[in-house]
Amino acid sequence: MIKSTIKGIGFHVPDHVVTNDDLAKLMTTNDEWITERTGIKERRHREHRNDAQETTAYLGFKASEKAIANAGLASEDIDYIVFATLSPDYYFPGCGVLLQDMLGCGTIGALDVRNQCSGFVYAMSVANAFIKSGTYKNILVVGAEVHSFGLDFSDEGRGVSVIFGDGAGAIVLSATINDDAGDVLAVNMHSEGKYADELCTQFPGSKYGWSDRMRKEPENVTDKEVYPIMNGNFVFKHAVTRFPETMKEALDKAGKTIDDVDMFIPHQANLRIAQYVQQKFGLPDEKIFNNIQKYGNTTAASIPIALSEAIEQGKIRRGDLVLLSAFGSGFTWGSVLFEY
């Protein structure tokens, strides 16, 4: 029977560190206010807000190089790409094809996933299905974001802009029949689109217009439409409900319990959400990994960045049972349970 196993992993973040004190120079906020509400102390932003080189695809490329090398493979060994992001280089095409070109993979397929905070979980679920069907052997799964170019660094936008950071993570998911190799044991994906307006960016899009308004009445395109908007309390309440549901679903499907899990990595949305879930399941500190404190919310990149760091730090070892779970805009949520 074909297994899908993580053969390699890597991450990349910009060098430029933005602290809470740095943000306090741009808006009415402070370190205590941000830390208390989110747990974030700093995040990475590309150094220049408008940068044609350090793009989402480029960050994904740097993370992918590390993941491919970590797998002991070359770019030509990759036969499919799944790229998750909400901040692509272009409105279209997606980042997958840009990454294919950067890596020089040949004319392999490249799929883009637009599921925001749940993007990497969705992407990994898709890749797992391709692997286990025998369609592909080595799939590059990437989550990457450059949020900093599109945030409102004013008092009006501070509830959102203090949260997000830039970065990328990648894994190589490979086919194997080795009995000793790890395997993806369970996946689930869910959505509830009636809450789309609670966490979204409205413009540009077919609902709110684009070219005609920009040409004829640019003064009427509001900050609320252009920048991300979030009903924070509403999102929080739904997240702390959906996280436990999707976690339990994955465990039940695999015939496992929370006690069997060696490491739980939640999407790094808000440290308070992670702490709530940890307490609900009675997870000890050594069984949950959080790094939102230093990277902020990197959306589709947050889980692979955290997974990569946990492995680098020796907190996840081969044979460990790992649970990944996410919730975000859409609303979308889901989990992947796997043996590393």
TORMIKE-398879 format. One record per residue (C-alpha): x, y, z; residue number from 1. Coordinates in nm, 4 decimals, padded with zeros to 6 digits. Layout:
! TORMIKE-398879
- xx;yy;zz;nr
- X;Y;Z;NUM
...
! end
This chain:
! TORMIKE-398879
- xx;yy;zz;nr
- 00.0000;00.0000;00.0000;1
- 00.1302;00.3463;-00.0905;2
- 00.2034;00.5793;00.1967;3
- 00.2459;00.9557;00.1733;4
- 00.5321;01.0626;00.3939;5
- 00.7059;01.3929;00.4624;6
- 01.0475;01.3495;00.3080;7
- 01.1768;01.7050;00.3439;8
- 01.0836;02.0365;00.5026;9
- 01.2107;02.3943;00.5140;10
- 01.1078;02.7537;00.5791;11
- 01.2185;03.1056;00.4988;12
- 01.1287;03.4438;00.6477;13
- 01.2506;03.7945;00.5587;14
- 01.5425;03.9317;00.7614;15
- 01.3556;04.2498;00.8587;16
- 01.2131;04.2212;01.2134;17
- 00.9202;04.4462;01.3094;18
- 00.8572;04.4696;01.6832;19
- 00.5462;04.5891;01.8603;20
- 00.7372;04.9032;01.9543;21
- 00.8079;04.9629;01.5852;22
- 00.4348;04.9494;01.5111;23
- 00.3668;05.1904;01.7984;24
- 00.5524;05.4532;01.5953;25
- 00.2969;05.4163;01.3133;26
- -00.0304;05.3909;01.5061;27
- -00.1784;05.4325;01.8512;28
- -00.0794;05.1018;02.0098;29
- 00.1831;04.9561;02.2404;30
- 00.3599;04.6306;02.3199;31
- 00.1302;04.5493;02.6129;32
- -00.1887;04.5974;02.4071;33
- -00.0691;04.3733;02.1230;34
- 00.0820;04.1055;02.3464;35
- -00.2259;04.0812;02.5675;36
- -00.4640;04.0342;02.2723;37
- -00.2540;03.8207;02.0385;38
- 00.0597;03.6939;02.2110;39
- 00.2712;03.8468;01.9332;40
- 00.5946;04.0266;02.0202;41
- 00.7393;04.0668;01.6696;42
- 00.6909;03.9611;01.3094;43
- 00.8897;03.9613;00.9844;44
- 00.8105;04.2008;00.6995;45
- 00.9996;04.2371;00.3767;46
- 01.2122;04.5474;00.4203;47
- 01.0507;04.7512;00.1431;48
- 00.6730;04.7542;00.1178;49
- 00.6876;04.7660;-00.2624;50
- 00.9490;04.5110;-00.3612;51
- 00.9339;04.3382;-00.6990;52
- 01.1863;04.0720;-00.5925;53
- 01.0994;03.9601;-00.2378;54
- 00.7542;03.8436;-00.3412;55
- 00.5333;03.5617;-00.2154;56
- 00.6590;03.3270;-00.4867;57
- 01.0193;03.4187;-00.4012;58
- 00.9704;03.3398;-00.0315;59
- 00.8093;03.0117;-00.1377;60
- 01.1073;02.9430;-00.3623;61
- 01.3570;02.9920;-00.0784;62
- 01.1581;02.7619;00.1513;63
- 01.1209;02.5062;-00.1284;64
- 01.4941;02.4979;-00.1964;65
- 01.5507;02.4013;00.1657;66
- 01.2731;02.1411;00.1667;67
- 01.3978;01.9758;-00.1527;68
- 01.7567;01.9667;-00.0242;69
- 01.6363;01.8327;00.3114;70
- 01.4587;01.5521;00.1234;71
- 01.7821;01.4630;-00.0567;72
- 01.6210;01.5414;-00.3908;73
- 01.6738;01.7794;-00.6816;74
- 01.4199;02.0125;-00.8412;75
- 01.3747;01.7748;-01.1352;76
- 01.2526;01.5066;-00.8910;77
- 00.9444;01.7155;-00.8072;78
- 00.6498;01.6172;-01.0251;79
- 00.3734;01.8428;-00.8901;80
- 00.3370;02.1670;-00.6917;81
- 00.0546;02.2734;-00.4597;82
- 00.0967;02.6375;-00.3525;83
- -00.1257;02.7903;-00.0821;84
- -00.1465;03.1688;-00.0437;85
- -00.3864;03.4617;-00.0138;86
- -00.1223;03.7132;-00.1273;87
- -00.0096;03.6036;-00.4755;88
- 00.2399;03.7992;-00.6829;89
- -00.0285;03.8667;-00.9446;90
- -00.4065;03.8788;-00.9326;91
- -00.3527;03.6020;-01.1851;92
- -00.1675;03.3782;-01.2648;93
- -00.1073;03.2076;-00.9333;94
- 00.2224;03.1532;-00.7543;95
- 00.2490;02.7832;-00.8373;96
- 00.3623;02.8417;-01.1945;97
- 00.6052;03.1137;-01.0841;98
- 00.7609;02.8700;-00.8402;99
- 00.7803;02.6020;-01.1100;100
- 00.9819;02.8435;-01.3238;101
- 01.2082;02.9543;-01.0377;102
- 01.2905;02.5950;-00.9497;103
- 01.3321;02.4847;-01.3108;104
- 01.1101;02.1813;-01.2563;105
- 01.0101;02.1353;-01.6186;106
- 00.6495;02.1501;-01.7314;107
- 00.4995;01.9881;-01.4212;108
- 00.1546;02.0793;-01.2944;109
- 00.1164;02.3609;-01.0423;110
- -00.2027;02.4070;-00.8411;111
- -00.2875;02.7155;-00.6342;112
- -00.4986;02.6870;-00.3194;113
- -00.6919;02.9910;-00.1924;114
- -00.8057;02.8874;00.1538;115
- -00.6243;03.1515;00.3550;116
- -00.5390;03.0373;00.7108;117
- -00.6471;02.6811;00.6289;118
- -00.4529;02.6877;00.3021;119
- -00.1673;02.4604;00.4000;120
- -00.3963;02.1988;00.5555;121
- -00.6081;02.1992;00.2401;122
- -00.2970;02.1837;00.0199;123
- -00.1494;01.8938;00.2142;124
- -00.4821;01.7093;00.1987;125
- -00.4903;01.7450;-00.1800;126
- -00.1284;01.6336;-00.2150;127
- -00.1941;01.3323;00.0074;128
- -00.4803;01.2228;-00.2188;129
- -00.2623;01.2541;-00.5301;130
- 00.0163;01.0535;-00.3676;131
- -00.2059;00.7730;-00.2426;132
- -00.3836;00.7459;-00.5773;133
- -00.0470;00.6785;-00.7414;134
- -00.0720;00.9893;-00.9590;135
- 00.2487;01.1568;-00.8386;136
- 00.5583;01.0522;-00.6456;137
- 00.7078;01.3745;-00.5037;138
- 00.4815;01.6737;-00.4443;139
- 00.6057;02.0098;-00.3240;140
- 00.3500;02.1631;-00.0842;141
- 00.4060;02.5303;-00.0094;142
- 00.2448;02.7929;00.2108;143
- 00.3731;03.1471;00.1595;144
- 00.2555;03.4999;00.2289;145
- 00.3616;03.8626;00.1937;146
- 00.1021;04.0458;00.4017;147
- 00.3005;04.3603;00.4696;148
- 00.2367;04.5218;00.1312;149
- -00.1400;04.5277;00.1846;150
- -00.1980;04.6233;00.5486;151
- -00.3414;04.9470;00.6852;152
- -00.0778;05.0805;00.9269;153
- -00.3081;05.3422;01.0775;154
- -00.5271;05.3578;01.3868;155
- -00.8231;05.2431;01.1784;156
- -00.6444;04.9302;01.0627;157
- -00.4465;04.8426;01.3726;158
- -00.6771;04.5573;01.4839;159
- -00.5656;04.3638;01.1760;160
- -00.2256;04.5060;01.0832;161
- -00.0562;04.4193;01.4143;162
- -00.1331;04.0499;01.3635;163
- 00.0161;03.9544;01.0276;164
- 00.3684;03.8763;00.9107;165
- 00.5505;03.7555;00.5995;166
- 00.7087;03.4144;00.5488;167
- 00.6994;03.0767;00.3767;168
- 00.7216;02.7087;00.4586;169
- 00.7360;02.4011;00.2372;170
- 00.7351;02.0234;00.2561;171
- 00.8087;01.7485;00.0073;172
- 00.5353;01.4857;00.0385;173
- 00.6540;01.1617;-00.1192;174
- 00.5181;00.8192;-00.2044;175
- 00.6687;00.5168;-00.0319;176
- 00.5896;00.1538;00.0442;177
- 00.8471;00.1385;00.3216;178
- 00.6826;-00.0114;00.6312;179
- 00.9067;00.1986;00.8558;180
- 00.8141;00.5307;00.6934;181
- 00.5581;00.7690;00.8356;182
- 00.2164;00.8148;00.6765;183
- -00.0738;01.0587;00.6586;184
- -00.3413;00.8854;00.8657;185
- -00.6380;01.1216;00.8475;186
- -00.7460;01.4465;00.6850;187
- -01.0598;01.6575;00.6942;188
- -01.1648;01.9869;00.5387;189
- -01.4695;02.2027;00.6107;190
- -01.6177;02.5389;00.5118;191
- -01.9027;02.7749;00.6015;192
- -01.9223;03.0478;00.3397;193
- -02.2092;03.2400;00.4966;194
- -01.9500;03.4062;00.7198;195
- -01.7260;03.5240;00.4347;196
- -01.7713;03.8921;00.5169;197
- -01.6523;03.8475;00.8758;198
- -01.2899;03.8101;00.7624;199
- -01.2056;03.9172;00.4096;200
- -01.0594;04.1636;00.1649;201
- -01.3352;04.2907;-00.0614;202
- -01.1448;04.4661;-00.3402;203
- -01.0642;04.3870;-00.6150;204
- -01.3311;04.1355;-00.7016;205
- -01.6351;04.0815;-00.9188;206
- -01.8660;04.1755;-00.6304;207
- -01.7129;04.5128;-00.5479;208
- -01.5756;04.6054;-00.8897;209
- -01.2319;04.6947;-01.0088;210
- -01.1257;04.8749;-01.3267;211
- -01.4272;05.1014;-01.3809;212
- -01.4239;05.2297;-01.0253;213
- -01.0485;05.2779;-01.0186;214
- -01.0615;05.4741;-01.3437;215
- -01.3815;05.6745;-01.2935;216
- -01.4145;05.7159;-00.9172;217
- -01.0970;05.6128;-00.7315;218
- -01.1849;05.8497;-00.4480;219
- -01.4854;05.6290;-00.3668;220
- -01.2813;05.3130;-00.3179;221
- -01.2709;05.2982;00.0623;222
- -01.0045;05.1645;00.2983;223
- -01.2583;04.9087;00.4231;224
- -01.2763;04.7600;00.0736;225
- -00.9036;04.7648;-00.0026;226
- -00.7623;04.6448;00.3298;227
- -00.8413;04.3251;00.5218;228
- -01.1356;04.3480;00.7609;229
- -01.2014;04.1183;01.0539;230
- -01.4733;04.0812;01.3143;231
- -01.2228;03.9687;01.5745;232
- -01.4539;03.8501;01.8528;233
- -01.6795;03.6675;01.6075;234
- -01.3844;03.4899;01.4463;235
- -01.2411;03.3964;01.7856;236
- -01.5678;03.2391;01.9031;237
- -01.5986;03.0268;01.5904;238
- -01.2309;02.9270;01.5973;239
- -01.2435;02.7880;01.9513;240
- -01.5461;02.5805;01.8477;241
- -01.4151;02.4479;01.5154;242
- -01.0615;02.3683;01.6304;243
- -01.1706;02.0977;01.8775;244
- -01.4228;01.9571;01.6281;245
- -01.1734;01.9085;01.3475;246
- -00.9073;01.7742;01.5833;247
- -01.1422;01.5129;01.7260;248
- -01.2623;01.4176;01.3784;249
- -00.9065;01.3451;01.2637;250
- -00.8247;01.1457;01.5753;251
- -01.1462;00.9429;01.5568;252
- -01.0910;00.8642;01.1890;253
- -00.7448;00.7245;01.2645;254
- -00.8546;00.5422;01.5796;255
- -00.6325;00.7606;01.7960;256
- -00.6824;00.9743;02.1056;257
- -00.5279;01.3053;02.2054;258
- -00.2994;01.1120;02.4421;259
- -00.1436;00.9391;02.1401;260
- -00.0398;01.2727;01.9864;261
- 00.3260;01.3648;02.0326;262
- 00.2930;01.7155;01.8924;263
- 00.0003;01.9438;01.8081;264
- 00.0705;02.2360;01.5762;265
- -00.2200;02.4786;01.5369;266
- -00.2354;02.7502;01.2757;267
- -00.0679;03.0487;01.4383;268
- -00.3667;03.2829;01.4345;269
- -00.3703;03.4038;01.7929;270
- -00.1856;03.2654;02.0939;271
- -00.5044;03.2930;02.2999;272
- -00.6842;03.0508;02.0657;273
- -00.3996;02.8001;02.0888;274
- -00.3962;02.8274;02.4681;275
- -00.7727;02.7732;02.4854;276
- -00.7483;02.4566;02.2735;277
- -00.4489;02.3343;02.4736;278
- -00.6427;02.3718;02.7973;279
- -00.9555;02.2080;02.6548;280
- -00.7622;01.8954;02.5538;281
- -00.5316;01.8976;02.8560;282
- -00.2192;01.9094;02.6414;283
- 00.1074;01.9613;02.8293;284
- 00.3344;02.2402;02.7072;285
- 00.5760;01.9942;02.5458;286
- 00.2992;01.8648;02.3173;287
- 00.2020;02.1953;02.1536;288
- 00.4245;02.4190;01.9444;289
- 00.3682;02.7930;01.9048;290
- 00.5935;03.0485;01.7380;291
- 00.3424;03.3272;01.6703;292
- 00.5316;03.5302;01.9297;293
- 00.8147;03.5969;01.6838;294
- 00.6509;03.5580;01.3404;295
- 00.2926;03.6770;01.3842;296
- 00.0166;03.5211;01.1779;297
- 00.1653;03.4159;00.8447;298
- -00.1640;03.2600;00.7311;299
- -00.0961;02.9697;00.4906;300
- 00.2718;02.9718;00.5899;301
- 00.2223;02.9463;00.9647;302
- 00.1856;02.5684;00.9963;303
- 00.4808;02.4688;00.7742;304
- 00.7026;02.7314;00.9410;305
- 00.6080;02.5997;01.2851;306
- 00.6435;02.2370;01.1741;307
- 00.9874;02.3079;01.0305;308
- 01.1056;02.4829;01.3468;309
- 00.9700;02.2082;01.5719;310
- 01.1617;01.9472;01.3717;311
- 01.4797;02.1595;01.3668;312
- 01.4601;02.1977;01.7457;313
- 01.4224;01.8220;01.7970;314
- 01.0704;01.8537;01.9336;315
- 00.9395;01.6226;01.6590;316
- 01.1267;01.3031;01.5748;317
- 01.0740;01.0300;01.3178;318
- 00.7866;00.8076;01.4250;319
- 00.6069;01.0819;01.6216;320
- 00.2332;01.1345;01.5754;321
- 00.1684;01.4954;01.4708;322
- -00.1634;01.6795;01.4428;323
- -00.1994;01.9950;01.2308;324
- -00.5195;02.2008;01.2569;325
- -00.6307;02.5345;01.1153;326
- -00.9250;02.7739;01.1068;327
- -00.9654;03.0947;00.9116;328
- -01.1339;03.3108;00.6515;329
- -01.4101;03.1525;00.4505;330
- -01.4805;03.0274;00.7091;331
- -01.2642;02.7216;00.6433;332
- -01.1073;02.4733;00.8820;333
- -00.9469;02.1305;00.8806;334
- -00.6821;01.8942;01.0137;335
- -00.4091;01.6562;00.9019;336
- -00.2923;01.3752;01.1317;337
- 00.0297;01.2022;01.0316;338
- 00.3184;00.9907;01.1515;339
- 00.6450;01.1730;01.0893;340
! end
